[in-house]
Amino acid sequence: MKAIYAIVSILTLSGCVATPSLSPKVEWISKTNIDEFTDKQTCSVTVGSLYSQNSVYTYNNHYYPYIDVVNGKARVGIRSGEN
């Protein structure tokens, strides 16, 4: 009977070991925007949850670190995900 508990425990804990390897690699994405009315340029970097060849996607109700530079001053904060 103890052998069955040991096997069940090993199988359960082995799932915990495999989980980190399935998590996606976090990559910082940079983006430059130019306001079409004022011609002011902003540069920002952030992370997301899903990455494709040309885009990064976020989930609603999740928070992501965000850094941007406006008028030569850096701002650091968090943003909520977008659709």
GINORKA-V201675 format. One record per backbone hydrogen bond with DSSP energy under -1.0 kcal/mol. CO is the residue of the C=O (numbers start at 0). NH is the residue of the N-H. If there is no record, write none. Layout:
co: (CO/CO)
nh: (NH/NH)
This chain:
co: (0/1/2/3/4/5/6/7/8/9/12/13/18/28/30/32/34/39/41/42/43/44/45/49/54/56/56/58/61/63/65/66/67/68/69/72/74/76/78)
nh: (4/5/6/7/8/9/10/11/12/13/16/17/21/45/43/41/38/34/32/68/30/66/28/56/51/48/49/61/80/78/76/44/74/42/72/69/67/65/63)
